[in-house]
Structures are given as structure tokens and as C-alpha cells.
Amino acid sequence: MKINRIIAATLLILITLLSCRVNKSTINNSNNEFNYMDSLILILKSDSAFHKEVERPITDEEIILTETELGIKLPPSYKHFLKEFGNGAYWLYNVDQPINGINKEYGNIHWLGEHRNYLDDTIESDGFGTFETKKLLCLMTENSNGGAWVWITTENNNDGEWPLAYYNISDRKLYYKISNFVEWLKIATKSKKEVIRQLDKEFRLGLG
């Protein structure tokens, strides 16, 4: 009986230590992500001459109010962008690449089906699944090609981030899934051009 208690106590200690390691790893990953976001935001600010109508940064209180209205928690990277860079922008890098913000006249974040009543209940993708239209949240309302970048909110990871995919209006499908908003900003700041055109190198989408 005493041996069983010792074994049980040992197992409990091992489980606790493992849990602490996992939590520490998660915290470190989150910190690294924020540090990387800060570096991307510095690049965006240094390139301010190439942006148009960047809104003022917003507060935690404003974000919480929007999250309550939407019934979701927004990705940490996006919230960091809103607070440190601005509440969305009409253009990034002098191209038709708007970023939605919150509580603004033009370009509020919204669900894909809100302004597209013609859409079916589900959206097909280019080989990475089928998704509920009402679960796709627009980072971008619409560009000149009628397309939009959307978050796939049903695929939440441990850091609270969602992957993004490009909604193509011509065939009403999702293309070019990327890991999160940080990855999207990385492509934008590196190329200083429209993200979708950097991914659609073979012109599969027939963008104008």
C-alpha cells in the first residue's frame, strides 16, 4: 500500500512538472509572437507614407465592447495591431488592401455573409475544407477584385489565433490559407505590395 502511494505521488509530481513546462512554453511562444508583432508594426510605421487613412489606435475597452457584440475573442495579434498601429486602414502600401477596424464608418470587421446575402450556408475551399459562412470573419471587407481576406474562426489554436484565407468572388471559394494575421503582415511588410498577389504567383484567381 505504501509503495502504491509513493508511485501515485511520484506520478502527480511528474504531471505537475510537465504541465508547468507546457504552460511556460505557451507563455514564451506568446511573448515571441508579440515581439515579432512589434517589429512588424515598427516597419508599418516607418512606411507610413505608403498607407492611406490609417485610423487612430484604440483602447482595450473598445476592443472588449466589440468582442462582446460579436460574441468572440479576437486574435491577440490583431488586437495588438489595433492598439499599437491603428484602427484599420483604407489602404496599406498604396494598393487596394484595406484593413478592417472596429467602431468606424468604413470597414468594420463583420461576418462574410452579412453583406453577401447571396452566399450559401457553407463555403468550399481549394483543398483545405468546407466552412460555415457565418463563421468567416472579414479582415478585409472587399478589394477591387471583390475578394476578401477572412479569418476561419472555427480553427482556433492554443494562442487564440485563427488562420486566414482569401475569399475569391468569381467562384466563391477560399484560397491560400495562411497560419495567422502575423504571417499576413509579414508578407505585406516584406513585399510592400498586395498580399494576395504575392501568393497567387501563377495567376490562378484571374485577378485584374
Biotite code that builds the C-alpha atoms (Angstrom):
import biotite.structure as struc

atoms = struc.array([
    struc.Atom([0.000, 0.000, 0.000], chain_id="A", res_id=1, res_name="MET", atom_name="CA", element="C"),
    struc.Atom([2.840, 2.387, 0.930], chain_id="A", res_id=2, res_name="LYS", atom_name="CA", element="C"),
    struc.Atom([4.593, 1.649, -2.395], chain_id="A", res_id=3, res_name="ILE", atom_name="CA", element="C"),
    struc.Atom([1.392, 2.463, -4.319], chain_id="A", res_id=4, res_name="ASN", atom_name="CA", element="C"),
    struc.Atom([1.144, 5.802, -2.529], chain_id="A", res_id=5, res_name="ARG", atom_name="CA", element="C"),
    struc.Atom([4.747, 6.628, -3.381], chain_id="A", res_id=6, res_name="ILE", atom_name="CA", element="C"),
    struc.Atom([4.147, 5.733, -7.040], chain_id="A", res_id=7, res_name="ILE", atom_name="CA", element="C"),
    struc.Atom([0.966, 7.848, -7.128], chain_id="A", res_id=8, res_name="ALA", atom_name="CA", element="C"),
    struc.Atom([2.762, 10.808, -5.514], chain_id="A", res_id=9, res_name="ALA", atom_name="CA", element="C"),
    struc.Atom([5.649, 10.490, -7.960], chain_id="A", res_id=10, res_name="THR", atom_name="CA", element="C"),
    struc.Atom([3.276, 10.436, -10.925], chain_id="A", res_id=11, res_name="LEU", atom_name="CA", element="C"),
    struc.Atom([1.486, 13.521, -9.606], chain_id="A", res_id=12, res_name="LEU", atom_name="CA", element="C"),
    struc.Atom([4.791, 15.391, -9.315], chain_id="A", res_id=13, res_name="ILE", atom_name="CA", element="C"),
    struc.Atom([5.773, 14.392, -12.865], chain_id="A", res_id=14, res_name="LEU", atom_name="CA", element="C"),
    struc.Atom([2.409, 15.511, -14.266], chain_id="A", res_id=15, res_name="ILE", atom_name="CA", element="C"),
    struc.Atom([2.690, 18.863, -12.431], chain_id="A", res_id=16, res_name="THR", atom_name="CA", element="C"),
    struc.Atom([6.209, 19.445, -13.756], chain_id="A", res_id=17, res_name="LEU", atom_name="CA", element="C"),
    struc.Atom([5.138, 18.581, -17.299], chain_id="A", res_id=18, res_name="LEU", atom_name="CA", element="C"),
    struc.Atom([2.157, 20.935, -17.049], chain_id="A", res_id=19, res_name="SER", atom_name="CA", element="C"),
    struc.Atom([4.432, 23.756, -15.871], chain_id="A", res_id=20, res_name="CYS", atom_name="CA", element="C"),
    struc.Atom([6.748, 23.160, -18.824], chain_id="A", res_id=21, res_name="ARG", atom_name="CA", element="C"),
    struc.Atom([3.839, 23.270, -21.285], chain_id="A", res_id=22, res_name="VAL", atom_name="CA", element="C"),
    struc.Atom([2.477, 26.485, -19.741], chain_id="A", res_id=23, res_name="ASN", atom_name="CA", element="C"),
    struc.Atom([5.933, 28.060, -19.771], chain_id="A", res_id=24, res_name="LYS", atom_name="CA", element="C"),
    struc.Atom([6.363, 27.076, -23.407], chain_id="A", res_id=25, res_name="SER", atom_name="CA", element="C"),
    struc.Atom([2.968, 28.614, -24.288], chain_id="A", res_id=26, res_name="THR", atom_name="CA", element="C"),
    struc.Atom([3.895, 31.853, -22.489], chain_id="A", res_id=27, res_name="ILE", atom_name="CA", element="C"),
    struc.Atom([7.262, 32.004, -24.255], chain_id="A", res_id=28, res_name="ASN", atom_name="CA", element="C"),
    struc.Atom([5.588, 31.434, -27.639], chain_id="A", res_id=29, res_name="ASN", atom_name="CA", element="C"),
    struc.Atom([3.087, 34.218, -26.916], chain_id="A", res_id=30, res_name="SER", atom_name="CA", element="C"),
    struc.Atom([5.869, 36.603, -25.895], chain_id="A", res_id=31, res_name="ASN", atom_name="CA", element="C"),
    struc.Atom([7.839, 35.782, -29.044], chain_id="A", res_id=32, res_name="ASN", atom_name="CA", element="C"),
    struc.Atom([4.741, 36.412, -31.147], chain_id="A", res_id=33, res_name="GLU", atom_name="CA", element="C"),
    struc.Atom([4.183, 39.832, -29.566], chain_id="A", res_id=34, res_name="PHE", atom_name="CA", element="C"),
    struc.Atom([7.855, 40.748, -30.005], chain_id="A", res_id=35, res_name="ASN", atom_name="CA", element="C"),
    struc.Atom([7.595, 39.827, -33.668], chain_id="A", res_id=36, res_name="TYR", atom_name="CA", element="C"),
    struc.Atom([4.360, 41.819, -33.995], chain_id="A", res_id=37, res_name="MET", atom_name="CA", element="C"),
    struc.Atom([6.130, 44.842, -32.531], chain_id="A", res_id=38, res_name="ASP", atom_name="CA", element="C"),
    struc.Atom([8.846, 44.571, -35.166], chain_id="A", res_id=39, res_name="SER", atom_name="CA", element="C"),
    struc.Atom([6.231, 44.369, -37.934], chain_id="A", res_id=40, res_name="LEU", atom_name="CA", element="C"),
    struc.Atom([4.375, 47.376, -36.538], chain_id="A", res_id=41, res_name="ILE", atom_name="CA", element="C"),
    struc.Atom([7.629, 49.357, -36.487], chain_id="A", res_id=42, res_name="LEU", atom_name="CA", element="C"),
    struc.Atom([8.042, 48.570, -40.186], chain_id="A", res_id=43, res_name="ILE", atom_name="CA", element="C"),
    struc.Atom([4.450, 49.632, -40.901], chain_id="A", res_id=44, res_name="LEU", atom_name="CA", element="C"),
    struc.Atom([5.007, 52.915, -39.073], chain_id="A", res_id=45, res_name="LYS", atom_name="CA", element="C"),
    struc.Atom([8.267, 53.581, -40.885], chain_id="A", res_id=46, res_name="SER", atom_name="CA", element="C"),
    struc.Atom([6.383, 53.015, -44.165], chain_id="A", res_id=47, res_name="ASP", atom_name="CA", element="C"),
    struc.Atom([3.600, 55.431, -43.192], chain_id="A", res_id=48, res_name="SER", atom_name="CA", element="C"),
    struc.Atom([3.982, 57.381, -46.451], chain_id="A", res_id=49, res_name="ALA", atom_name="CA", element="C"),
    struc.Atom([2.734, 54.325, -48.337], chain_id="A", res_id=50, res_name="PHE", atom_name="CA", element="C"),
    struc.Atom([-0.512, 53.959, -46.351], chain_id="A", res_id=51, res_name="HIS", atom_name="CA", element="C"),
    struc.Atom([-3.770, 55.849, -46.658], chain_id="A", res_id=52, res_name="LYS", atom_name="CA", element="C"),
    struc.Atom([-6.277, 56.847, -43.967], chain_id="A", res_id=53, res_name="GLU", atom_name="CA", element="C"),
    struc.Atom([-4.876, 54.888, -41.041], chain_id="A", res_id=54, res_name="VAL", atom_name="CA", element="C"),
    struc.Atom([-7.296, 55.265, -38.144], chain_id="A", res_id=55, res_name="GLU", atom_name="CA", element="C"),
    struc.Atom([-6.215, 56.184, -34.609], chain_id="A", res_id=56, res_name="ARG", atom_name="CA", element="C"),
    struc.Atom([-5.124, 53.394, -32.224], chain_id="A", res_id=57, res_name="PRO", atom_name="CA", element="C"),
    struc.Atom([-7.901, 52.174, -29.949], chain_id="A", res_id=58, res_name="ILE", atom_name="CA", element="C"),
    struc.Atom([-8.254, 51.086, -26.338], chain_id="A", res_id=59, res_name="THR", atom_name="CA", element="C"),
    struc.Atom([-8.769, 47.759, -24.602], chain_id="A", res_id=60, res_name="ASP", atom_name="CA", element="C"),
    struc.Atom([-12.233, 48.935, -23.564], chain_id="A", res_id=61, res_name="GLU", atom_name="CA", element="C"),
    struc.Atom([-13.269, 49.498, -27.184], chain_id="A", res_id=62, res_name="GLU", atom_name="CA", element="C"),
    struc.Atom([-11.975, 46.055, -28.137], chain_id="A", res_id=63, res_name="ILE", atom_name="CA", element="C"),
    struc.Atom([-13.835, 44.372, -25.276], chain_id="A", res_id=64, res_name="ILE", atom_name="CA", element="C"),
    struc.Atom([-17.073, 46.078, -26.346], chain_id="A", res_id=65, res_name="LEU", atom_name="CA", element="C"),
    struc.Atom([-16.663, 44.793, -29.916], chain_id="A", res_id=66, res_name="THR", atom_name="CA", element="C"),
    struc.Atom([-15.820, 41.278, -28.715], chain_id="A", res_id=67, res_name="GLU", atom_name="CA", element="C"),
    struc.Atom([-18.984, 41.312, -26.597], chain_id="A", res_id=68, res_name="THR", atom_name="CA", element="C"),
    struc.Atom([-21.080, 42.389, -29.589], chain_id="A", res_id=69, res_name="GLU", atom_name="CA", element="C"),
    struc.Atom([-19.546, 39.712, -31.843], chain_id="A", res_id=70, res_name="LEU", atom_name="CA", element="C"),
    struc.Atom([-19.606, 37.028, -29.163], chain_id="A", res_id=71, res_name="GLY", atom_name="CA", element="C"),
    struc.Atom([-15.973, 36.053, -29.791], chain_id="A", res_id=72, res_name="ILE", atom_name="CA", element="C"),
    struc.Atom([-12.441, 36.807, -28.626], chain_id="A", res_id=73, res_name="LYS", atom_name="CA", element="C"),
    struc.Atom([-10.433, 38.470, -31.388], chain_id="A", res_id=74, res_name="LEU", atom_name="CA", element="C"),
    struc.Atom([-6.916, 37.178, -32.167], chain_id="A", res_id=75, res_name="PRO", atom_name="CA", element="C"),
    struc.Atom([-4.218, 38.690, -29.889], chain_id="A", res_id=76, res_name="PRO", atom_name="CA", element="C"),
    struc.Atom([-2.102, 39.732, -32.891], chain_id="A", res_id=77, res_name="SER", atom_name="CA", element="C"),
    struc.Atom([-4.989, 41.708, -34.407], chain_id="A", res_id=78, res_name="TYR", atom_name="CA", element="C"),
    struc.Atom([-5.798, 43.393, -31.100], chain_id="A", res_id=79, res_name="LYS", atom_name="CA", element="C"),
    struc.Atom([-2.151, 44.345, -30.750], chain_id="A", res_id=80, res_name="HIS", atom_name="CA", element="C"),
    struc.Atom([-2.279, 45.837, -34.263], chain_id="A", res_id=81, res_name="PHE", atom_name="CA", element="C"),
    struc.Atom([-5.387, 47.873, -33.391], chain_id="A", res_id=82, res_name="LEU", atom_name="CA", element="C"),
    struc.Atom([-3.812, 49.270, -30.219], chain_id="A", res_id=83, res_name="LYS", atom_name="CA", element="C"),
    struc.Atom([-0.280, 49.894, -31.449], chain_id="A", res_id=84, res_name="GLU", atom_name="CA", element="C"),
    struc.Atom([-0.720, 50.801, -35.132], chain_id="A", res_id=85, res_name="PHE", atom_name="CA", element="C"),
    struc.Atom([-4.278, 51.899, -35.765], chain_id="A", res_id=86, res_name="GLY", atom_name="CA", element="C"),
    struc.Atom([-7.939, 51.000, -36.019], chain_id="A", res_id=87, res_name="ASN", atom_name="CA", element="C"),
    struc.Atom([-7.668, 49.695, -39.568], chain_id="A", res_id=88, res_name="GLY", atom_name="CA", element="C"),
    struc.Atom([-6.647, 51.499, -42.744], chain_id="A", res_id=89, res_name="ALA", atom_name="CA", element="C"),
    struc.Atom([-8.182, 52.336, -46.107], chain_id="A", res_id=90, res_name="TYR", atom_name="CA", element="C"),
    struc.Atom([-5.018, 51.244, -47.933], chain_id="A", res_id=91, res_name="TRP", atom_name="CA", element="C"),
    struc.Atom([-1.761, 49.572, -46.979], chain_id="A", res_id=92, res_name="LEU", atom_name="CA", element="C"),
    struc.Atom([1.239, 50.095, -49.266], chain_id="A", res_id=93, res_name="TYR", atom_name="CA", element="C"),
    struc.Atom([-0.601, 52.179, -51.871], chain_id="A", res_id=94, res_name="ASN", atom_name="CA", element="C"),
    struc.Atom([-2.609, 49.207, -53.086], chain_id="A", res_id=95, res_name="VAL", atom_name="CA", element="C"),
    struc.Atom([-6.241, 48.247, -52.745], chain_id="A", res_id=96, res_name="ASP", atom_name="CA", element="C"),
    struc.Atom([-5.597, 46.438, -49.483], chain_id="A", res_id=97, res_name="GLN", atom_name="CA", element="C"),
    struc.Atom([-7.919, 47.773, -46.775], chain_id="A", res_id=98, res_name="PRO", atom_name="CA", element="C"),
    struc.Atom([-7.752, 46.505, -43.206], chain_id="A", res_id=99, res_name="ILE", atom_name="CA", element="C"),
    struc.Atom([-10.964, 46.469, -41.228], chain_id="A", res_id=100, res_name="ASN", atom_name="CA", element="C"),
    struc.Atom([-11.078, 48.015, -37.781], chain_id="A", res_id=101, res_name="GLY", atom_name="CA", element="C"),
    struc.Atom([-13.827, 48.346, -35.180], chain_id="A", res_id=102, res_name="ILE", atom_name="CA", element="C"),
    struc.Atom([-16.324, 51.123, -34.466], chain_id="A", res_id=103, res_name="ASN", atom_name="CA", element="C"),
    struc.Atom([-15.611, 53.045, -37.651], chain_id="A", res_id=104, res_name="LYS", atom_name="CA", element="C"),
    struc.Atom([-17.726, 54.293, -40.510], chain_id="A", res_id=105, res_name="GLU", atom_name="CA", element="C"),
    struc.Atom([-15.925, 52.365, -43.229], chain_id="A", res_id=106, res_name="TYR", atom_name="CA", element="C"),
    struc.Atom([-14.603, 48.836, -42.923], chain_id="A", res_id=107, res_name="GLY", atom_name="CA", element="C"),
    struc.Atom([-15.840, 47.426, -39.632], chain_id="A", res_id=108, res_name="ASN", atom_name="CA", element="C"),
    struc.Atom([-14.972, 43.785, -39.099], chain_id="A", res_id=109, res_name="ILE", atom_name="CA", element="C"),
    struc.Atom([-18.012, 41.653, -39.865], chain_id="A", res_id=110, res_name="HIS", atom_name="CA", element="C"),
    struc.Atom([-19.038, 38.143, -40.867], chain_id="A", res_id=111, res_name="TRP", atom_name="CA", element="C"),
    struc.Atom([-18.636, 37.283, -44.549], chain_id="A", res_id=112, res_name="LEU", atom_name="CA", element="C"),
    struc.Atom([-22.357, 36.672, -45.093], chain_id="A", res_id=113, res_name="GLY", atom_name="CA", element="C"),
    struc.Atom([-23.517, 39.989, -43.618], chain_id="A", res_id=114, res_name="GLU", atom_name="CA", element="C"),
    struc.Atom([-23.077, 41.967, -46.847], chain_id="A", res_id=115, res_name="HIS", atom_name="CA", element="C"),
    struc.Atom([-23.246, 38.984, -49.199], chain_id="A", res_id=116, res_name="ARG", atom_name="CA", element="C"),
    struc.Atom([-26.752, 37.605, -48.799], chain_id="A", res_id=117, res_name="ASN", atom_name="CA", element="C"),
    struc.Atom([-26.361, 35.552, -51.973], chain_id="A", res_id=118, res_name="TYR", atom_name="CA", element="C"),
    struc.Atom([-23.857, 33.180, -50.349], chain_id="A", res_id=119, res_name="LEU", atom_name="CA", element="C"),
    struc.Atom([-24.731, 29.620, -49.365], chain_id="A", res_id=120, res_name="ASP", atom_name="CA", element="C"),
    struc.Atom([-24.507, 28.468, -45.760], chain_id="A", res_id=121, res_name="ASP", atom_name="CA", element="C"),
    struc.Atom([-21.127, 26.888, -46.453], chain_id="A", res_id=122, res_name="THR", atom_name="CA", element="C"),
    struc.Atom([-18.048, 27.904, -48.431], chain_id="A", res_id=123, res_name="ILE", atom_name="CA", element="C"),
    struc.Atom([-15.795, 25.423, -50.215], chain_id="A", res_id=124, res_name="GLU", atom_name="CA", element="C"),
    struc.Atom([-12.030, 25.851, -50.268], chain_id="A", res_id=125, res_name="SER", atom_name="CA", element="C"),
    struc.Atom([-9.173, 24.925, -52.535], chain_id="A", res_id=126, res_name="ASP", atom_name="CA", element="C"),
    struc.Atom([-8.488, 21.645, -50.785], chain_id="A", res_id=127, res_name="GLY", atom_name="CA", element="C"),
    struc.Atom([-8.476, 22.546, -47.088], chain_id="A", res_id=128, res_name="PHE", atom_name="CA", element="C"),
    struc.Atom([-12.087, 22.007, -46.072], chain_id="A", res_id=129, res_name="GLY", atom_name="CA", element="C"),
    struc.Atom([-15.633, 23.334, -46.102], chain_id="A", res_id=130, res_name="THR", atom_name="CA", element="C"),
    struc.Atom([-16.588, 26.144, -43.726], chain_id="A", res_id=131, res_name="PHE", atom_name="CA", element="C"),
    struc.Atom([-19.725, 27.799, -42.391], chain_id="A", res_id=132, res_name="GLU", atom_name="CA", element="C"),
    struc.Atom([-20.151, 31.195, -43.989], chain_id="A", res_id=133, res_name="THR", atom_name="CA", element="C"),
    struc.Atom([-21.322, 32.682, -40.690], chain_id="A", res_id=134, res_name="LYS", atom_name="CA", element="C"),
    struc.Atom([-18.035, 31.616, -39.049], chain_id="A", res_id=135, res_name="LYS", atom_name="CA", element="C"),
    struc.Atom([-15.799, 33.505, -41.506], chain_id="A", res_id=136, res_name="LEU", atom_name="CA", element="C"),
    struc.Atom([-14.827, 36.928, -40.124], chain_id="A", res_id=137, res_name="LEU", atom_name="CA", element="C"),
    struc.Atom([-13.638, 39.582, -42.576], chain_id="A", res_id=138, res_name="CYS", atom_name="CA", element="C"),
    struc.Atom([-10.247, 41.177, -42.010], chain_id="A", res_id=139, res_name="LEU", atom_name="CA", element="C"),
    struc.Atom([-10.908, 42.982, -45.289], chain_id="A", res_id=140, res_name="MET", atom_name="CA", element="C"),
    struc.Atom([-14.378, 43.996, -46.473], chain_id="A", res_id=141, res_name="THR", atom_name="CA", element="C"),
    struc.Atom([-13.617, 43.912, -50.193], chain_id="A", res_id=142, res_name="GLU", atom_name="CA", element="C"),
    struc.Atom([-10.812, 44.828, -52.574], chain_id="A", res_id=143, res_name="ASN", atom_name="CA", element="C"),
    struc.Atom([-11.062, 45.945, -56.197], chain_id="A", res_id=144, res_name="SER", atom_name="CA", element="C"),
    struc.Atom([-11.458, 42.332, -57.316], chain_id="A", res_id=145, res_name="ASN", atom_name="CA", element="C"),
    struc.Atom([-14.412, 41.797, -54.970], chain_id="A", res_id=146, res_name="GLY", atom_name="CA", element="C"),
    struc.Atom([-12.400, 39.394, -52.844], chain_id="A", res_id=147, res_name="GLY", atom_name="CA", element="C"),
    struc.Atom([-11.661, 39.484, -49.129], chain_id="A", res_id=148, res_name="ALA", atom_name="CA", element="C"),
    struc.Atom([-9.327, 38.004, -46.532], chain_id="A", res_id=149, res_name="TRP", atom_name="CA", element="C"),
    struc.Atom([-11.282, 36.165, -43.849], chain_id="A", res_id=150, res_name="VAL", atom_name="CA", element="C"),
    struc.Atom([-10.423, 34.518, -40.563], chain_id="A", res_id=151, res_name="TRP", atom_name="CA", element="C"),
    struc.Atom([-11.513, 30.888, -40.194], chain_id="A", res_id=152, res_name="ILE", atom_name="CA", element="C"),
    struc.Atom([-12.798, 31.245, -36.630], chain_id="A", res_id=153, res_name="THR", atom_name="CA", element="C"),
    struc.Atom([-13.565, 27.544, -36.202], chain_id="A", res_id=154, res_name="THR", atom_name="CA", element="C"),
    struc.Atom([-9.828, 26.741, -36.268], chain_id="A", res_id=155, res_name="GLU", atom_name="CA", element="C"),
    struc.Atom([-8.657, 28.357, -33.047], chain_id="A", res_id=156, res_name="ASN", atom_name="CA", element="C"),
    struc.Atom([-5.204, 27.338, -31.830], chain_id="A", res_id=157, res_name="ASN", atom_name="CA", element="C"),
    struc.Atom([-3.746, 27.434, -28.312], chain_id="A", res_id=158, res_name="ASN", atom_name="CA", element="C"),
    struc.Atom([-2.604, 31.055, -28.738], chain_id="A", res_id=159, res_name="ASP", atom_name="CA", element="C"),
    struc.Atom([-6.070, 32.314, -29.666], chain_id="A", res_id=160, res_name="GLY", atom_name="CA", element="C"),
    struc.Atom([-5.059, 32.935, -33.274], chain_id="A", res_id=161, res_name="GLU", atom_name="CA", element="C"),
    struc.Atom([-7.059, 31.938, -36.366], chain_id="A", res_id=162, res_name="TRP", atom_name="CA", element="C"),
    struc.Atom([-5.830, 31.085, -39.854], chain_id="A", res_id=163, res_name="PRO", atom_name="CA", element="C"),
    struc.Atom([-6.705, 33.401, -42.726], chain_id="A", res_id=164, res_name="LEU", atom_name="CA", element="C"),
    struc.Atom([-7.826, 32.527, -46.249], chain_id="A", res_id=165, res_name="ALA", atom_name="CA", element="C"),
    struc.Atom([-8.704, 34.569, -49.312], chain_id="A", res_id=166, res_name="TYR", atom_name="CA", element="C"),
    struc.Atom([-12.348, 34.558, -50.454], chain_id="A", res_id=167, res_name="TYR", atom_name="CA", element="C"),
    struc.Atom([-12.444, 34.688, -54.270], chain_id="A", res_id=168, res_name="ASN", atom_name="CA", element="C"),
    struc.Atom([-15.656, 36.203, -55.609], chain_id="A", res_id=169, res_name="ILE", atom_name="CA", element="C"),
    struc.Atom([-15.556, 34.602, -59.075], chain_id="A", res_id=170, res_name="SER", atom_name="CA", element="C"),
    struc.Atom([-16.052, 31.023, -57.846], chain_id="A", res_id=171, res_name="ASP", atom_name="CA", element="C"),
    struc.Atom([-16.990, 31.778, -54.208], chain_id="A", res_id=172, res_name="ARG", atom_name="CA", element="C"),
    struc.Atom([-14.224, 29.646, -52.776], chain_id="A", res_id=173, res_name="LYS", atom_name="CA", element="C"),
    struc.Atom([-11.407, 30.098, -50.259], chain_id="A", res_id=174, res_name="LEU", atom_name="CA", element="C"),
    struc.Atom([-7.774, 30.032, -51.370], chain_id="A", res_id=175, res_name="TYR", atom_name="CA", element="C"),
    struc.Atom([-4.277, 30.431, -49.931], chain_id="A", res_id=176, res_name="TYR", atom_name="CA", element="C"),
    struc.Atom([-4.775, 29.573, -46.277], chain_id="A", res_id=177, res_name="LYS", atom_name="CA", element="C"),
    struc.Atom([-2.061, 31.059, -44.063], chain_id="A", res_id=178, res_name="ILE", atom_name="CA", element="C"),
    struc.Atom([-1.381, 30.465, -40.384], chain_id="A", res_id=179, res_name="SER", atom_name="CA", element="C"),
    struc.Atom([-2.480, 33.773, -38.821], chain_id="A", res_id=180, res_name="ASN", atom_name="CA", element="C"),
    struc.Atom([-2.548, 37.568, -39.008], chain_id="A", res_id=181, res_name="PHE", atom_name="CA", element="C"),
    struc.Atom([1.140, 37.779, -38.094], chain_id="A", res_id=182, res_name="VAL", atom_name="CA", element="C"),
    struc.Atom([2.005, 35.764, -41.206], chain_id="A", res_id=183, res_name="GLU", atom_name="CA", element="C"),
    struc.Atom([-0.239, 38.019, -43.297], chain_id="A", res_id=184, res_name="TRP", atom_name="CA", element="C"),
    struc.Atom([1.512, 41.148, -42.009], chain_id="A", res_id=185, res_name="LEU", atom_name="CA", element="C"),
    struc.Atom([4.896, 39.547, -42.564], chain_id="A", res_id=186, res_name="LYS", atom_name="CA", element="C"),
    struc.Atom([4.107, 39.092, -46.263], chain_id="A", res_id=187, res_name="ILE", atom_name="CA", element="C"),
    struc.Atom([2.711, 42.637, -46.533], chain_id="A", res_id=188, res_name="ALA", atom_name="CA", element="C"),
    struc.Atom([5.672, 44.354, -44.867], chain_id="A", res_id=189, res_name="THR", atom_name="CA", element="C"),
    struc.Atom([8.263, 42.303, -46.731], chain_id="A", res_id=190, res_name="LYS", atom_name="CA", element="C"),
    struc.Atom([6.778, 42.734, -50.203], chain_id="A", res_id=191, res_name="SER", atom_name="CA", element="C"),
    struc.Atom([5.179, 46.157, -49.615], chain_id="A", res_id=192, res_name="LYS", atom_name="CA", element="C"),
    struc.Atom([2.537, 45.023, -52.051], chain_id="A", res_id=193, res_name="LYS", atom_name="CA", element="C"),
    struc.Atom([-0.835, 43.281, -52.079], chain_id="A", res_id=194, res_name="GLU", atom_name="CA", element="C"),
    struc.Atom([-0.618, 40.025, -50.110], chain_id="A", res_id=195, res_name="VAL", atom_name="CA", element="C"),
    struc.Atom([-2.906, 38.003, -52.373], chain_id="A", res_id=196, res_name="ILE", atom_name="CA", element="C"),
    struc.Atom([-0.794, 38.816, -55.442], chain_id="A", res_id=197, res_name="ARG", atom_name="CA", element="C"),
    struc.Atom([2.315, 37.618, -53.647], chain_id="A", res_id=198, res_name="GLN", atom_name="CA", element="C"),
    struc.Atom([0.656, 34.248, -53.094], chain_id="A", res_id=199, res_name="LEU", atom_name="CA", element="C"),
    struc.Atom([-1.134, 33.942, -56.439], chain_id="A", res_id=200, res_name="ASP", atom_name="CA", element="C"),
    struc.Atom([2.058, 33.846, -58.488], chain_id="A", res_id=201, res_name="LYS", atom_name="CA", element="C"),
    struc.Atom([0.558, 31.521, -61.082], chain_id="A", res_id=202, res_name="GLU", atom_name="CA", element="C"),
    struc.Atom([-2.462, 33.799, -61.619], chain_id="A", res_id=203, res_name="PHE", atom_name="CA", element="C"),
    struc.Atom([-4.934, 31.096, -60.714], chain_id="A", res_id=204, res_name="ARG", atom_name="CA", element="C"),
    struc.Atom([-7.522, 33.595, -59.477], chain_id="A", res_id=205, res_name="LEU", atom_name="CA", element="C"),
    struc.Atom([-7.548, 35.803, -62.568], chain_id="A", res_id=206, res_name="GLY", atom_name="CA", element="C"),
    struc.Atom([-7.090, 38.971, -60.541], chain_id="A", res_id=207, res_name="LEU", atom_name="CA", element="C"),
    struc.Atom([-7.423, 42.190, -62.533], chain_id="A", res_id=208, res_name="GLY", atom_name="CA", element="C"),
])
